[in-house]
Amino acid sequence: MIQNLRRLGLIEALSFLLLTGVAMPLKYLAHKPEAVKIVGTAHGALWVLYIGMLGVAFLTKKLPFTLALLLGVGSVLPFGPLLFEKKLKALESK
Protein backbone atom coordinates (compact mmCIF):
# COMPACT_ATOMS: atom_id res chain seq x y z
CA MET A 1 0.00 0.00 0.00
CA ILE A 2 2.72 2.49 0.99
CA GLN A 3 4.78 1.64 -2.08
CA ASN A 4 1.77 2.30 -4.32
CA LEU A 5 1.14 5.59 -2.52
CA ARG A 6 4.76 6.61 -3.11
CA ARG A 7 4.53 5.72 -6.80
CA LEU A 8 1.27 7.55 -7.26
CA GLY A 9 2.71 10.60 -5.49
CA LEU A 10 5.61 10.61 -7.95
CA ILE A 11 3.30 10.29 -10.94
CA GLU A 12 1.06 13.06 -9.57
CA ALA A 13 4.08 15.33 -9.09
CA LEU A 14 5.21 14.62 -12.65
CA SER A 15 1.75 15.44 -13.96
CA PHE A 16 1.99 18.80 -12.18
CA LEU A 17 5.35 19.39 -13.85
CA LEU A 18 3.82 18.61 -17.25
CA LEU A 19 0.89 20.89 -16.51
CA THR A 20 2.98 23.88 -15.49
CA GLY A 21 6.02 23.26 -17.67
CA VAL A 22 4.44 22.12 -20.92
CA ALA A 23 0.66 22.56 -21.06
CA MET A 24 0.46 26.07 -19.57
CA PRO A 25 3.14 27.50 -21.90
CA LEU A 26 1.37 25.85 -24.83
CA LYS A 27 -1.87 27.47 -23.76
CA TYR A 28 -0.51 30.97 -23.33
CA LEU A 29 2.36 31.09 -25.82
CA ALA A 30 1.07 28.85 -28.61
CA HIS A 31 -2.66 29.51 -28.01
CA LYS A 32 -3.42 25.82 -27.55
CA PRO A 33 -5.84 25.67 -24.59
CA GLU A 34 -6.63 22.01 -25.23
CA ALA A 35 -3.24 21.09 -23.77
CA VAL A 36 -4.31 22.36 -20.35
CA LYS A 37 -7.68 20.64 -20.65
CA ILE A 38 -6.08 17.27 -21.31
CA VAL A 39 -3.13 17.46 -18.91
CA GLY A 40 -5.17 19.31 -16.28
CA THR A 41 -7.87 16.65 -16.33
CA ALA A 42 -5.27 13.89 -15.97
CA HIS A 43 -3.56 15.77 -13.14
CA GLY A 44 -6.88 16.27 -11.35
CA ALA A 45 -7.77 12.59 -11.70
CA LEU A 46 -4.36 11.57 -10.36
CA TRP A 47 -4.81 13.91 -7.38
CA VAL A 48 -8.21 12.40 -6.58
CA LEU A 49 -6.69 8.90 -6.78
CA TYR A 50 -3.83 10.00 -4.54
CA ILE A 51 -6.21 11.38 -1.90
CA GLY A 52 -8.30 8.21 -2.11
CA MET A 53 -5.27 6.00 -1.70
CA LEU A 54 -4.09 8.17 1.18
CA GLY A 55 -7.46 7.67 2.87
CA VAL A 56 -7.32 3.92 2.38
CA ALA A 57 -3.77 3.78 3.77
CA PHE A 58 -4.87 5.74 6.84
CA LEU A 59 -8.06 3.72 7.41
CA THR A 60 -6.22 0.40 7.12
CA LYS A 61 -3.80 1.70 9.77
CA LYS A 62 -0.78 1.54 7.51
CA LEU A 63 -0.25 5.28 7.89
CA PRO A 64 -0.12 7.34 11.12
CA PHE A 65 -2.59 10.22 11.43
CA THR A 66 0.03 12.97 11.49
CA LEU A 67 1.76 11.69 8.37
CA ALA A 68 -1.58 11.24 6.59
CA LEU A 69 -2.49 14.81 7.50
CA LEU A 70 0.86 16.14 6.27
CA LEU A 71 0.54 14.21 3.02
CA GLY A 72 -2.99 15.52 2.53
CA VAL A 73 -1.92 19.12 3.05
CA GLY A 74 1.23 18.54 0.99
CA SER A 75 -0.83 17.19 -1.90
CA VAL A 76 -2.05 20.69 -2.73
CA LEU A 77 1.49 22.10 -2.76
CA PRO A 78 3.65 21.89 -5.88
CA PHE A 79 5.60 18.62 -5.59
CA GLY A 80 4.17 18.20 -2.07
CA PRO A 81 4.09 14.39 -2.19
CA LEU A 82 7.84 14.41 -2.82
CA LEU A 83 8.47 16.38 0.38
CA PHE A 84 7.57 13.34 2.46
CA GLU A 85 9.18 10.69 0.27
CA LYS A 86 11.80 9.77 2.90
CA LYS A 87 9.18 9.31 5.62
CA LEU A 88 7.09 7.06 3.40
CA LYS A 89 10.12 5.04 2.34
CA ALA A 90 11.11 4.50 5.98
CA LEU A 91 7.55 3.44 6.82
CA GLU A 92 7.48 1.11 3.83
CA SER A 93 10.55 -0.79 5.00
CA LYS A 94 9.01 -1.56 8.43
C-alpha positions as CSV (number, residue, x, y, z in Angstrom):
1,M,0.0,0.0,0.0
2,I,2.7,2.5,1.0
3,Q,4.8,1.6,-2.1
4,N,1.8,2.3,-4.3
5,L,1.1,5.6,-2.5
6,R,4.8,6.6,-3.1
7,R,4.5,5.7,-6.8
8,L,1.3,7.6,-7.3
9,G,2.7,10.6,-5.5
10,L,5.6,10.6,-7.9
11,I,3.3,10.3,-10.9
12,E,1.1,13.1,-9.6
13,A,4.1,15.3,-9.1
14,L,5.2,14.6,-12.7
15,S,1.7,15.4,-14.0
16,F,2.0,18.8,-12.2
17,L,5.4,19.4,-13.9
18,L,3.8,18.6,-17.2
19,L,0.9,20.9,-16.5
20,T,3.0,23.9,-15.5
21,G,6.0,23.3,-17.7
22,V,4.4,22.1,-20.9
23,A,0.7,22.6,-21.1
24,M,0.5,26.1,-19.6
25,P,3.1,27.5,-21.9
26,L,1.4,25.9,-24.8
27,K,-1.9,27.5,-23.8
28,Y,-0.5,31.0,-23.3
29,L,2.4,31.1,-25.8
30,A,1.1,28.9,-28.6
31,H,-2.7,29.5,-28.0
32,K,-3.4,25.8,-27.5
33,P,-5.8,25.7,-24.6
34,E,-6.6,22.0,-25.2
35,A,-3.2,21.1,-23.8
36,V,-4.3,22.4,-20.4
37,K,-7.7,20.6,-20.6
38,I,-6.1,17.3,-21.3
39,V,-3.1,17.5,-18.9
40,G,-5.2,19.3,-16.3
41,T,-7.9,16.6,-16.3
42,A,-5.3,13.9,-16.0
43,H,-3.6,15.8,-13.1
44,G,-6.9,16.3,-11.4
45,A,-7.8,12.6,-11.7
46,L,-4.4,11.6,-10.4
47,W,-4.8,13.9,-7.4
48,V,-8.2,12.4,-6.6
49,L,-6.7,8.9,-6.8
50,Y,-3.8,10.0,-4.5
51,I,-6.2,11.4,-1.9
52,G,-8.3,8.2,-2.1
53,M,-5.3,6.0,-1.7
54,L,-4.1,8.2,1.2
55,G,-7.5,7.7,2.9
56,V,-7.3,3.9,2.4
57,A,-3.8,3.8,3.8
58,F,-4.9,5.7,6.8
59,L,-8.1,3.7,7.4
60,T,-6.2,0.4,7.1
61,K,-3.8,1.7,9.8
62,K,-0.8,1.5,7.5
63,L,-0.3,5.3,7.9
64,P,-0.1,7.3,11.1
65,F,-2.6,10.2,11.4
66,T,0.0,13.0,11.5
67,L,1.8,11.7,8.4
68,A,-1.6,11.2,6.6
69,L,-2.5,14.8,7.5
70,L,0.9,16.1,6.3
71,L,0.5,14.2,3.0
72,G,-3.0,15.5,2.5
73,V,-1.9,19.1,3.1
74,G,1.2,18.5,1.0
75,S,-0.8,17.2,-1.9
76,V,-2.0,20.7,-2.7
77,L,1.5,22.1,-2.8
78,P,3.7,21.9,-5.9
79,F,5.6,18.6,-5.6
80,G,4.2,18.2,-2.1
81,P,4.1,14.4,-2.2
82,L,7.8,14.4,-2.8
83,L,8.5,16.4,0.4
84,F,7.6,13.3,2.5
85,E,9.2,10.7,0.3
86,K,11.8,9.8,2.9
87,K,9.2,9.3,5.6
88,L,7.1,7.1,3.4
89,K,10.1,5.0,2.3
90,A,11.1,4.5,6.0
91,L,7.6,3.4,6.8
92,E,7.5,1.1,3.8
93,S,10.5,-0.8,5.0
94,K,9.0,-1.6,8.4
